[in-house]
Amino acid sequence: MKGSNNRHKLNQRIARLHQQISDTRKDWHFKLAHHLCDQG
């Protein structure tokens, strides 16, 4: 494996952040769609 332990940990941390952002956006879209369907 290339790189140090700290580099590996940092990559995992960044990947987790990207996943959280992705989940937040997905959640927002689901909530918006649900809200729009309730109005109709």
N, C-alpha and C positions, 0 to 999 in steps of 0.2 A: 504494500500500500504506500502511496506517495504522500509525503507531508507528515507533519508532526501531529501529536495528539491534540494540541490546541487548535490546529487548523481543522482537524476532523470535527472537534466539538463545535467550532464556529460554524462550519458548514451545516451541521445538524440544527443548530440554533436558527440559522437563516432559513433553512427548509421549513422549520416549524412556524416561523413568522409568515412565510409565504402561504402555508396551509391555513393559518388563522385568517389571513386577509381574504383568501379564496372562500373560506367557509362563511365569513362575515358577508361578503358580497352575495353569495348564493342565498343565505338566509334573508337578506334584504329583498332579493327578487321574489322569493317565495311569499314573504309577508306582503309585499306590494300586490302580487297577483291575488292573494287571498283577500286583501282589502278591496281590490277592484271587483272581484267576483261577489263579495258581500253587498256591494253597492248596487249591482245590477239586478 
